[in-house]
Every structure is written in structure tokens, then in C-alpha cells.
Amino acid sequence: MMQKIKILKLSPENTELLQACAELDKICLASEAWSFESFRSEAEKNSGIVLAAVSPEAELLGFLTASCILDTADLTNIAVSPAYRRNGIAGMLLETLFSLTGEACIFLEVRESNQNAIALYQKYQFRPVGVRKNFYQNPIENAILMQYGGN
Ligand SMILES: CC(C)(COP(=O)(O)OP(=O)(O)OC[C@H]1O[C@@H](n2cnc3c(N)ncnc32)[C@H](O)[C@@H]1OP(=O)(O)O)[C@@H](O)C(=O)NCCC(=O)NCCS
């Protein structure tokens, strides 16, 4: 199964997969979910990266969004369909991002309570570099700022 999963960089014309990203986002990150239009416009930007993990049957299993300007990238979101978690899909998405951003330093914010995501990022060499107090709403929570690469 895992060998057959493909990671695709979506273009704005990949309407069905972008729509599926918005639907998966609603399931995974309810209060902060992006709309289809947000995914589409990210895929359209020169700086935008929307990666989709797709099964051989063309089903969306996970996605990652990021934006990269010069030598700095922001990982804005990553999610994997609940039924497919713990199979290395988020890892595949991150490895693909690293290959696209090269030497760029990558930043992200994560909810302090999101231990699964923090464990994922640490496995892939992100390190905590700061806290943004009350960064999130619904519920209000601090963000841990993490960095990959750079000094
Ligand atoms: C976080 C998330 C993207 C991980 O996706 P995934 O495909 O299951 O992750 P992987 O299988 O690639 O896991 C890689 C590593 O992450 C860590 N990890 C992932 N899920 C974990 C869990 N439930 N418990 C502990 N560690 C976990 C482990 O170190 C794991 O490596 P291992 O399996 O060799 O131990 C997924 O749980 C998810 O979609 N969560 C909801 C959305 C979310 O919170 N996104 C982050 C927003 S900042």
C-alpha cells in the first residue's frame, strides 16, 4: 500500500483534489479549516506549495501546505485522513517538502497540546524556537514555534 502512495504537487486546475483537501481539513482541524478557495489560491501562487498524498484509486489520504519565499518557508498545515494515520504519510509529505525547498529554513506553529504533531516534527528534525502566547482561538492556546534548518 505505502509504496503505491503518490505525492503530487497540486496546480490550481486540480479541482477535485483541492476540494478533497478542504473536506479533509474540515475533519482534521475544524475551527481553523481552509476553504477550497484558500487551497486553490495557495496552489496558484508562485510561492505556494500544496502537496497531496494520493492512493492508487486517486483518493486523497493527506495534504501539506506551505509557502516558500527565498530561503524561508512556512509550513502552514499538514493533515492525514484519520483511517490512514501512523503509516508514514505525513513523513512522506514532509520529505517531499524538504526536497522542494532545498536549503531553505522552514518554520511552523503548532498548538502546545498537539503532541502527535509535535512528535512528528521532532522526528523530522524541527526544533522548538519560541512560544506565541494565545496564538490560537477556539480554544485559546499558545503556539510552539518550530524551525527546521538554519542556525
Ligand atoms: C499529525 C499528523 C499529520 C501525523 O500524520 P501521520 O501520517 O499519522 O504521521 P506519520 O505516520 O508520518 O508519523 C511520523 C511520526 O510522527 C509521530 N507521530 C505521529 N502520530 C503520532 C501519535 N499518534 N502518537 C505519537 N507519535 C506520533 C511519530 O514519531 C511517527 O513516527 P513513528 O510512526 O515511526 O513512531 C496526523 O496525526 C493528523 O492529521 N493530525 C490532525 C491534524 C494536525 O494536527 N495537523 C498538525 C497541525 S500543526
The ligand as a MOL file (V3000), in Angstrom:
LIG
                    3D

  0  0  0     0  0            999 V3000
M  V30 BEGIN CTAB
M  V30 COUNTS 48 50 0 0 0
M  V30 BEGIN ATOM
M  V30 1 C -0.0560 14.8590 12.9230 0
M  V30 2 C -0.4650 14.0060 11.7110 0
M  V30 3 C -0.3920 14.8700 10.4390 0
M  V30 4 C 0.5220 12.8220 11.5630 0
M  V30 5 O 0.2360 12.0930 10.3780 0
M  V30 6 P 0.6850 10.5640 10.1750 0
M  V30 7 O 0.6400 10.2520 8.7230 0
M  V30 8 O -0.0890 9.6890 11.0960 0
M  V30 9 O 2.2070 10.6100 10.6550 0
M  V30 10 P 3.3560 9.5390 10.3130 0
M  V30 11 O 2.7470 8.1680 10.2380 0
M  V30 12 O 4.1480 10.0010 9.1650 0
M  V30 13 O 4.1930 9.6290 11.6620 0
M  V30 14 C 5.5410 10.0530 11.6990 0
M  V30 15 C 5.9610 10.2210 13.1540 0
M  V30 16 O 5.1820 11.2010 13.8210 0
M  V30 17 C 4.9940 10.8310 15.2000 0
M  V30 18 N 3.5740 10.5640 15.4340 0
M  V30 19 C 2.5590 10.6580 14.5300 0
M  V30 20 N 1.3800 10.3320 15.1140 0
M  V30 21 C 1.6510 10.0560 16.4040 0
M  V30 22 C 0.8560 9.6410 17.5050 0
M  V30 23 N -0.4780 9.4490 17.3730 0
M  V30 24 N 1.4630 9.4300 18.6910 0
M  V30 25 C 2.7810 9.5950 18.8490 0
M  V30 26 N 3.6220 9.9640 17.8060 0
M  V30 27 C 3.0500 10.2060 16.6170 0
M  V30 28 C 5.8240 9.5720 15.3950 0
M  V30 29 O 7.1380 9.9840 15.7470 0
M  V30 30 C 5.7980 8.9740 13.9900 0
M  V30 31 O 6.8660 8.1080 13.7370 0
M  V30 32 P 6.7410 6.5340 14.0820 0
M  V30 33 O 5.4440 6.0670 13.4900 0
M  V30 34 O 7.9540 5.9420 13.4370 0
M  V30 35 O 6.7450 6.4650 15.5800 0
M  V30 36 C -1.9010 13.4160 11.8880 0
M  V30 37 O -1.9920 12.8340 13.1910 0
M  V30 38 C -3.0020 14.4240 11.7140 0
M  V30 39 O -3.5210 14.6220 10.6170 0
M  V30 40 N -3.4300 15.0960 12.8110 0
M  V30 41 C -4.5130 16.0900 12.7440 0
M  V30 42 C -4.0800 17.3470 12.0360 0
M  V30 43 C -2.9770 18.0710 12.7720 0
M  V30 44 O -2.9700 18.1400 13.9890 0
M  V30 45 N -2.0400 18.6460 11.9970 0
M  V30 46 C -0.9320 19.4300 12.5290 0
M  V30 47 C -1.2940 20.8830 12.5500 0
M  V30 48 S 0.0730 21.8630 13.1550 0
M  V30 END ATOM
M  V30 BEGIN BOND
M  V30 1 1 1 2
M  V30 2 1 2 3
M  V30 3 1 2 4
M  V30 4 1 2 36
M  V30 5 1 4 5
M  V30 6 1 5 6
M  V30 7 2 6 7
M  V30 8 1 6 8
M  V30 9 1 6 9
M  V30 10 1 9 10
M  V30 11 2 10 11
M  V30 12 1 10 12
M  V30 13 1 10 13
M  V30 14 1 13 14
M  V30 15 1 14 15
M  V30 16 1 15 16
M  V30 17 1 15 30
M  V30 18 1 16 17
M  V30 19 1 17 18
M  V30 20 1 17 28
M  V30 21 1 18 19
M  V30 22 1 18 27
M  V30 23 2 19 20
M  V30 24 1 20 21
M  V30 25 1 21 22
M  V30 26 2 21 27
M  V30 27 1 22 23
M  V30 28 2 22 24
M  V30 29 1 24 25
M  V30 30 2 25 26
M  V30 31 1 26 27
M  V30 32 1 28 29
M  V30 33 1 28 30
M  V30 34 1 30 31
M  V30 35 1 31 32
M  V30 36 2 32 33
M  V30 37 1 32 34
M  V30 38 1 32 35
M  V30 39 1 36 37
M  V30 40 1 36 38
M  V30 41 2 38 39
M  V30 42 1 38 40
M  V30 43 1 40 41
M  V30 44 1 41 42
M  V30 45 1 42 43
M  V30 46 2 43 44
M  V30 47 1 43 45
M  V30 48 1 45 46
M  V30 49 1 46 47
M  V30 50 1 47 48
M  V30 END BOND
M  V30 END CTAB
M  END
